[in-house]
Structures are given as C-alpha cells and as structure tokens.
Amino acid sequence: AHGKPVDGHAPGLRGESAKQYIAAGISTDHECMAFEEAEEKLAYGMKIIIREGSAARNFEALHVLIDKYYDLLMFCADDKHPNDLLAGHIDQLVAKSIKYGHKLFDVLQIACINPVEHYKLEVGTLRIGDPADFIVVEDLNNFKVLQTYIDGNLAANEGKSLIPRLAKEVPINNFNCEEQAPENFILKATAPQCKIHTIGVIKGELITDHLIVDAKIVDGNIVSDTERDILKVACLNRYVKHSKPAVGFIKGFEIKSGAIACSIAHDSHNIMAVGVSDEDITRAVNNVIRARGGISMVQGDKEVVLELPFAGLMSGDDGFEFAAKYDEVEREVSKISNLPAPFMTLAFMALLVIPHLKISDHGVFDVNSFKVVDVIQKE
C-alpha cells in the first residue's frame, strides 16, 4: 500500500483535531454527516466522499457541496445489501444529483473522473489512447445503464453480466466457536436497581448515542425491555473455540419478539446478535454457527437462515439469485423490526472507530475514552 492514498474515518472530527488528522496524510473521509463538517474538512485540504448505503445515508445532507466543490468530491455506497445493489449504486447518486438541479458535467466528474485520478486507477476516461472503459445509458436524467464496456469489450448488456463465471471453490473460512447456551447471555444485576450503558442507534447514521438508562431487572438478571425498546445485544468471537459472548444493551431496533444475528460485523466480523430473550438470541446465534457464517432471524417457531460460507461474509451463489434470497429474509425481518436495514446496522455496532458507544467481543466500548466499560454504571 506504500504510495497509495490513505482513506479516513472521522465522523464529527472538527477544528484542530481535524487539521492534525489531515496533515498526517489522510486524504479522504466518507463519514461526514453534516454540510458544515464536510466544508471545514475541504478547507483543510481533504476530499469528501458522499455516501449513500443501505444503513448510512448522507447524500441529503451533503449534496449541497456539489456546485462549489465538485472537483474535490466523490460518491460511494460503502456498504449495500445485495438487493439494494440491484436497484442501483453510483448511478442512483448521479440521477438524484441531476434531479436536485446540479450540473450534469459536475456530477459526472464526481462519479467518473475524480475517483480515477485520486486513486490513480488504471481506468480509461474517454481520452485519446485510453482503454475503452465506459457505460452506455438510456438518458441523462435517470441514468439507467444499458451497456458496460471494459477495455473495449462488452462486459454487461441490459442488466446481464457477460463476464464468465468462475467455478465454485471450497469455501475458505475460519469458524471455531462452539454453539452457545442461553445462560451464556445472562447478565446479573449488582443491585436491586441500577443503570446501564446503552448503545443508541441513530437511523441513517453509523454514529451512535451513548445512553445511560434504568435497567429492567427480573429475578436478579438484567433483561430486555421491549416497552422502552432496550434490547440485549451480544458479540461472540467466532475464531476462538471456547469463546463466550460479550453482552450489552441497545436502543433503536424496535424488535418486540424474536432475535436476529449475523457474522458480518466490521471490522473483526465476529457474530453479532440482538433480541428480546436469551433463548431467542441463542437460537439466532447458533443458526449462524451451524451455517459457519450467515444471517439469521428467529421468531416463535419460525427460523430463517441465509448462509455465507466464504469467510462467513460471502456466498458463492449468483448475485441476482442471492439478492432474491436476501429479499425474502428482509421481508421476514421487517415483520419483527421497524428499523431500516437492521442487519447492516447490527454489523456496524461492532465498529469501534465510530463514536460513541459500540460493542466488541471484549465488551461494551466507549469510543470517546477508547476503552471497554462495564455495562452497569458504577455508582
């Protein structure tokens, strides 16, 4: 990676700290949440990548930068579910930018030219002598892609890839943890009444709130409280044989019954789960363990599992077929959670570099102090 541009993750970083961060050689940030934050970083010499993913959505707040700073911007999705990818990617952001009245060639520079030049990609930009890398679109408003050419060869036509598929190989994976029991997820109260550090989900953002709430205690155990949407969340190290889960609490998933779990959890990709009861969380987690990676939902007698056998992160299935399967899972999950993109949101609850409160396999993590904290607030 020597000599390559360095990308940053600095949501909310402002002032002198931002100056020092950028002066260290960090060239971009795709975590900006507000216009003022992005404009300040641009003034300090950073390029801003406007993100619109399945969970994190910042286009509405940042597109106003386009007219003035089009030469310093790029687009990205960062993380998108397979069914969302079928609906669109960078093409969606281009179409939305045009709809909002931004100039065509400014927008195309952001989407097509700036990334190639910033990252020094070996991609043609329609100059004389360049490789013929380009797309053909239906019109310059909706940007429906009709054809894709790579090095002069037709690579996709009318939504169908013409690139030969690779033969499926034996999955490479690292899944050593054992199935769990409900008692592994129990959190004992230290007093008849106590307060707990709780992760507060913010819809459309990766940043979270650090909440301190009264714990619900039943038979000496701290449990989920669906009336207040305070649910148990867990992170289990999947690489270690005899690992036990770290347990915390989270607000924002709006699950009234059942649980979900997944082996996608940035950046260590351990198993994450959130749910109403220890029994439901256990079932969802064990489904992921038995599949050696995947996403899982349980509610009552219903169990849904989508396997991800390659590193616990990917499927070897055709992308279109897998997207259809994910659609089915998402429909089922929408019956128990009102949170948009709950699996993607859950995956980011383990990302310890994004403020303010997250969880790892070592426990609940306060990003501001950069240390693990007890779930129960100390007196």
C-alpha positions as CSV (number, residue, x, y, z in Angstrom):
1,A,0.0,0.0,0.0
2,H,3.0,2.3,0.0
3,G,2.4,5.4,-2.0
4,K,-1.3,4.8,-2.2
5,P,-3.9,7.4,-1.0
6,V,-5.0,6.9,2.6
7,D,-8.7,7.0,3.3
8,G,-10.1,8.3,6.6
9,H,-12.9,7.5,9.0
10,A,-13.5,10.6,11.1
11,P,-17.2,11.3,11.7
12,G,-17.7,14.6,13.6
13,L,-14.0,15.4,13.7
14,R,-13.6,19.2,13.6
15,G,-11.2,22.0,14.4
16,E,-7.6,21.5,15.3
17,S,-8.0,17.7,15.6
18,A,-9.3,17.6,12.0
19,K,-6.3,19.7,10.9
20,Q,-3.8,17.3,12.6
21,Y,-5.6,14.3,11.2
22,I,-5.5,15.6,7.6
23,A,-1.9,16.8,8.0
24,A,-0.9,13.2,8.8
25,G,-1.7,12.3,5.3
26,I,-5.4,11.2,5.4
27,S,-6.7,12.2,2.1
28,T,-10.5,11.5,2.2
29,D,-13.4,11.0,4.5
30,H,-16.7,9.2,3.7
31,E,-18.1,9.5,7.2
32,C,-19.2,13.2,7.2
33,M,-22.7,13.7,8.5
34,A,-23.2,17.5,8.1
35,F,-22.5,20.1,5.5
36,E,-20.5,22.3,7.9
37,E,-18.3,19.4,8.9
38,A,-17.6,18.5,5.3
39,E,-16.9,22.1,4.2
40,E,-14.4,22.5,7.1
41,K,-12.5,19.4,6.1
42,L,-12.5,20.5,2.5
43,A,-10.9,23.8,3.6
44,Y,-8.2,21.9,5.4
45,G,-7.3,20.0,2.2
46,M,-9.3,16.8,2.4
47,K,-11.6,15.3,-0.3
48,I,-15.1,14.3,0.7
49,I,-16.8,11.1,-0.4
50,I,-20.6,11.4,-0.3
51,R,-22.0,8.1,1.0
52,E,-25.4,6.5,0.4
53,G,-25.6,2.9,1.6
54,S,-28.2,0.6,3.0
55,A,-27.8,1.9,6.5
56,A,-25.7,5.0,6.4
57,R,-27.2,7.7,4.2
58,N,-25.6,11.1,3.9
59,F,-26.5,12.3,0.5
60,E,-29.3,14.6,1.6
61,A,-27.0,16.5,4.0
62,L,-24.1,16.7,1.7
63,H,-25.3,17.1,-1.9
64,V,-25.3,20.9,-1.5
65,L,-21.5,20.7,-1.7
66,I,-21.6,19.7,-5.3
67,D,-21.9,23.1,-7.1
68,K,-18.9,24.6,-5.3
69,Y,-16.7,21.7,-4.6
70,Y,-17.3,19.2,-7.5
71,D,-13.6,18.8,-8.2
72,L,-13.0,17.6,-4.6
73,L,-15.9,15.2,-4.2
74,M,-16.6,11.5,-4.9
75,F,-19.6,9.2,-4.4
76,C,-19.7,5.8,-2.7
77,A,-22.1,3.4,-1.2
78,D,-19.7,2.0,1.5
79,D,-22.0,-0.9,2.4
80,K,-25.0,-2.1,0.5
81,H,-27.2,-5.2,0.7
82,P,-27.3,-7.3,-2.5
83,N,-30.9,-6.5,-3.2
84,D,-30.2,-2.8,-2.8
85,L,-27.3,-3.1,-5.2
86,L,-29.7,-4.5,-7.8
87,A,-31.7,-1.3,-7.5
88,G,-28.6,0.8,-8.2
89,H,-25.2,2.1,-7.0
90,I,-23.3,5.2,-8.1
91,D,-25.9,5.5,-10.9
92,Q,-28.5,6.3,-8.3
93,L,-26.5,9.1,-6.8
94,V,-25.9,10.6,-10.2
95,A,-29.6,10.5,-11.1
96,K,-30.5,12.0,-7.7
97,S,-28.0,14.8,-8.2
98,I,-29.4,15.7,-11.6
99,K,-32.9,15.6,-10.1
100,Y,-31.8,18.1,-7.5
101,G,-30.6,20.5,-10.2
102,H,-26.9,20.0,-10.1
103,K,-24.9,20.5,-13.4
104,L,-24.5,17.3,-15.5
105,F,-20.8,17.5,-16.1
106,D,-20.0,18.5,-12.5
107,V,-21.9,15.4,-11.3
108,L,-20.2,13.1,-13.9
109,Q,-16.8,14.4,-12.9
110,I,-17.6,13.4,-9.3
111,A,-18.8,10.0,-10.3
112,C,-16.4,9.1,-13.2
113,I,-13.2,11.3,-13.2
114,N,-12.3,12.2,-9.6
115,P,-12.1,8.6,-8.3
116,V,-9.8,7.5,-11.2
117,E,-7.5,10.5,-10.7
118,H,-7.4,10.4,-6.9
119,Y,-6.7,6.6,-6.6
120,K,-4.6,6.5,-9.9
121,L,-6.8,3.7,-11.2
122,E,-6.0,2.0,-14.5
123,V,-9.3,3.0,-16.0
124,G,-9.9,4.9,-19.2
125,T,-11.6,8.3,-19.1
126,L,-12.5,8.6,-22.8
127,R,-9.3,10.4,-23.7
128,I,-7.5,9.6,-26.9
129,G,-5.4,6.5,-26.4
130,D,-7.2,5.5,-23.2
131,P,-8.6,1.9,-22.7
132,A,-12.3,2.0,-23.8
133,D,-13.9,1.8,-20.4
134,F,-17.3,3.3,-20.5
135,I,-21.1,2.8,-20.0
136,V,-24.0,3.5,-22.3
137,V,-27.1,5.0,-20.5
138,E,-30.7,5.3,-21.6
139,D,-30.8,9.0,-20.9
140,L,-29.1,11.7,-18.9
141,N,-31.8,12.0,-16.3
142,N,-32.4,8.5,-14.9
143,F,-29.0,7.1,-16.0
144,K,-30.3,3.6,-16.5
145,V,-27.2,1.7,-17.6
146,L,-27.8,-0.3,-20.9
147,Q,-24.2,-1.5,-21.6
148,T,-20.8,-1.6,-19.9
149,Y,-17.6,-1.8,-21.8
150,I,-14.2,-2.8,-20.3
151,D,-11.1,-2.3,-22.4
152,G,-13.4,-2.1,-25.5
153,N,-15.2,-5.4,-24.7
154,L,-18.9,-5.6,-23.9
155,A,-19.0,-6.7,-20.3
156,A,-22.6,-6.3,-19.5
157,N,-25.8,-5.8,-21.6
158,E,-29.3,-4.9,-20.4
159,G,-28.5,-5.8,-16.8
160,K,-26.8,-9.1,-17.5
161,S,-23.1,-9.7,-17.0
162,L,-21.2,-11.2,-19.9
163,I,-18.1,-11.9,-17.8
164,P,-17.6,-15.6,-17.5
165,R,-18.4,-17.0,-14.0
166,L,-15.7,-18.7,-12.0
167,A,-16.2,-22.2,-10.9
168,K,-17.2,-22.5,-7.2
169,E,-14.4,-23.4,-4.9
170,V,-14.2,-24.9,-1.5
171,P,-15.0,-22.0,0.9
172,I,-12.2,-20.5,2.9
173,N,-13.5,-20.0,6.4
174,N,-12.4,-19.6,10.0
175,F,-15.2,-20.6,12.3
176,N,-14.1,-22.2,15.5
177,C,-16.6,-21.1,18.2
178,E,-19.0,-23.7,19.7
179,E,-22.7,-23.5,20.0
180,Q,-24.0,-21.4,22.9
181,A,-26.4,-21.9,25.7
182,P,-29.0,-19.3,26.9
183,E,-27.2,-19.0,30.3
184,N,-24.1,-17.6,28.4
185,F,-26.1,-14.4,27.6
186,I,-27.3,-13.8,31.2
187,L,-26.2,-10.5,32.8
188,K,-26.6,-10.4,36.6
189,A,-27.6,-7.2,38.3
190,T,-25.4,-5.9,41.0
191,A,-28.2,-4.2,43.0
192,P,-32.0,-4.2,43.1
193,Q,-31.8,-1.1,40.9
194,C,-29.1,0.0,38.6
195,K,-28.3,2.0,35.4
196,I,-26.7,0.6,32.3
197,H,-24.6,2.0,29.4
198,T,-26.8,1.5,26.3
199,I,-26.0,1.9,22.6
200,G,-28.4,4.4,21.0
201,V,-29.0,3.6,17.3
202,I,-29.4,6.7,15.0
203,K,-31.3,5.9,11.8
204,G,-29.3,6.6,8.7
205,E,-26.1,7.0,10.6
206,L,-23.2,4.8,11.8
207,I,-22.5,7.1,14.8
208,T,-24.4,6.1,17.9
209,D,-25.6,7.8,21.1
210,H,-24.1,6.8,24.5
211,L,-27.2,6.4,26.7
212,I,-27.5,5.7,30.4
213,V,-30.8,4.1,31.2
214,D,-32.5,2.4,34.1
215,A,-32.1,-1.4,33.8
216,K,-35.1,-3.8,33.8
217,I,-34.3,-6.5,36.4
218,V,-36.2,-9.8,36.6
219,D,-35.1,-12.4,39.1
220,G,-31.8,-10.7,39.6
221,N,-31.0,-10.6,35.9
222,I,-30.9,-7.5,33.6
223,V,-33.2,-8.3,30.7
224,S,-34.6,-6.6,27.5
225,D,-37.3,-4.1,28.0
226,T,-39.4,-4.0,24.8
227,E,-41.7,-1.3,26.2
228,R,-38.7,1.1,26.1
229,D,-37.0,-0.6,23.1
230,I,-34.0,-1.5,25.3
231,L,-32.8,-4.8,23.9
232,K,-29.9,-7.2,24.7
233,V,-27.1,-7.1,22.2
234,A,-24.2,-9.6,22.1
235,C,-20.9,-10.1,20.3
236,L,-19.2,-13.5,20.1
237,N,-15.7,-14.2,19.0
238,R,-16.1,-16.8,16.2
239,Y,-12.4,-17.5,15.8
240,V,-11.8,-19.0,19.3
241,K,-13.2,-22.4,20.3
242,H,-14.3,-21.8,23.8
243,S,-15.4,-18.2,23.5
244,K,-18.2,-16.7,25.4
245,P,-20.3,-13.7,24.3
246,A,-19.9,-10.1,25.5
247,V,-23.3,-8.8,26.4
248,G,-24.7,-5.2,26.3
249,F,-27.9,-3.3,25.6
250,I,-29.1,-1.3,22.6
251,K,-32.0,1.0,21.8
252,G,-33.4,1.5,18.3
253,F,-34.0,-1.9,16.7
254,E,-37.7,-1.8,17.8
255,I,-37.9,-5.6,18.0
256,K,-40.9,-6.8,20.0
257,S,-40.3,-10.6,19.7
258,G,-37.5,-12.8,18.4
259,A,-33.9,-12.1,17.5
260,I,-31.5,-11.6,14.6
261,A,-27.8,-12.5,14.3
262,C,-25.1,-12.2,11.6
263,S,-21.4,-13.0,11.1
264,I,-20.9,-9.6,9.3
265,A,-19.5,-7.2,11.9
266,H,-17.0,-4.7,11.0
267,D,-14.0,-5.0,11.3
268,S,-13.4,-8.3,13.0
269,H,-16.5,-10.0,11.7
270,N,-17.5,-11.8,14.8
271,I,-21.1,-12.9,15.5
272,M,-23.4,-10.1,16.4
273,A,-26.9,-10.6,17.8
274,V,-29.8,-8.5,19.1
275,G,-33.1,-9.8,20.5
276,V,-35.7,-9.9,23.2
277,S,-34.9,-13.1,25.2
278,D,-31.7,-15.1,25.9
279,E,-33.4,-18.1,24.3
280,D,-34.1,-16.3,21.0
281,I,-30.7,-14.8,20.9
282,T,-29.1,-18.2,21.5
283,R,-31.2,-19.8,18.6
284,A,-30.2,-17.0,16.2
285,V,-26.5,-17.2,17.1
286,N,-26.4,-21.0,16.9
287,N,-28.0,-20.9,13.5
288,V,-25.1,-18.7,12.3
289,I,-22.6,-21.0,13.9
290,R,-24.1,-24.2,12.4
291,A,-24.0,-22.5,8.9
292,R,-20.4,-21.4,9.6
293,G,-21.4,-17.9,8.7
294,G,-24.6,-16.1,7.6
295,I,-27.5,-14.1,8.8
296,S,-30.3,-15.5,10.9
297,M,-33.8,-14.5,12.2
298,V,-35.9,-16.3,14.7
299,Q,-39.4,-15.6,16.0
300,G,-41.6,-18.1,17.7
301,D,-41.4,-21.3,15.6
302,K,-40.0,-19.5,12.6
303,E,-36.3,-19.7,11.7
304,V,-34.7,-18.1,8.7
305,V,-31.1,-18.6,7.8
306,L,-29.1,-17.3,4.8
307,E,-25.7,-19.0,4.6
308,L,-22.4,-17.1,3.9
309,P,-19.9,-19.9,3.6
310,F,-17.0,-17.9,2.3
311,A,-15.2,-16.4,5.3
312,G,-18.6,-16.0,6.9
313,L,-19.1,-13.0,4.7
314,M,-19.9,-14.1,1.2
315,S,-21.9,-16.5,-0.9
316,G,-20.8,-18.4,-4.0
317,D,-24.3,-18.1,-5.5
318,D,-25.1,-15.9,-8.5
319,G,-25.5,-12.3,-7.3
320,F,-29.1,-12.0,-8.7
321,E,-30.2,-15.2,-7.1
322,F,-28.7,-14.3,-3.8
323,A,-30.3,-10.9,-3.8
324,A,-33.7,-12.6,-4.3
325,K,-32.9,-14.8,-1.2
326,Y,-31.9,-11.7,0.8
327,D,-35.2,-10.0,-0.2
328,E,-37.1,-12.9,1.4
329,V,-35.1,-12.6,4.6
330,E,-35.5,-8.9,4.7
331,R,-39.3,-9.3,4.3
332,E,-39.4,-11.7,7.3
333,V,-37.2,-9.4,9.4
334,S,-39.4,-6.4,8.7
335,K,-42.2,-8.2,10.5
336,I,-40.3,-8.0,13.8
337,S,-38.2,-4.8,13.4
338,N,-39.2,-1.4,12.0
339,L,-35.5,-0.3,11.7
340,P,-34.4,0.1,8.0
341,A,-31.5,-2.3,7.1
342,P,-31.3,-4.0,10.6
343,F,-28.6,-6.4,9.6
344,M,-26.3,-3.7,8.2
345,T,-27.0,-1.6,11.3
346,L,-26.1,-4.5,13.5
347,A,-22.9,-5.1,11.6
348,F,-21.7,-1.6,12.4
349,M,-22.4,-1.8,16.1
350,A,-19.0,-3.6,16.4
351,L,-17.1,-0.9,14.5
352,L,-15.0,0.5,17.4
353,V,-13.7,3.6,15.5
354,I,-17.1,5.2,15.0
355,P,-18.4,7.1,18.1
356,H,-19.9,7.0,20.6
357,L,-20.7,3.6,22.1
358,K,-20.2,0.2,20.5
359,I,-19.6,-3.5,21.5
360,S,-16.8,-5.9,20.7
361,D,-16.1,-9.5,21.9
362,H,-14.3,-7.9,24.8
363,G,-17.3,-5.9,26.0
364,V,-19.1,-2.6,25.6
365,F,-16.7,0.0,24.2
366,D,-16.7,3.7,24.8
367,V,-15.1,5.2,21.7
368,N,-14.6,8.6,23.3
369,S,-12.4,7.3,26.1
370,F,-11.3,4.4,23.8
371,K,-11.7,1.7,26.4
372,V,-14.1,-1.1,27.5
373,V,-16.6,-0.1,30.1
374,D,-18.8,-2.1,32.4
375,V,-22.4,-2.4,31.2
376,I,-23.6,-1.5,34.7
377,Q,-22.8,2.1,35.5
378,K,-20.6,2.5,38.6
379,E,-22.0,4.5,41.5
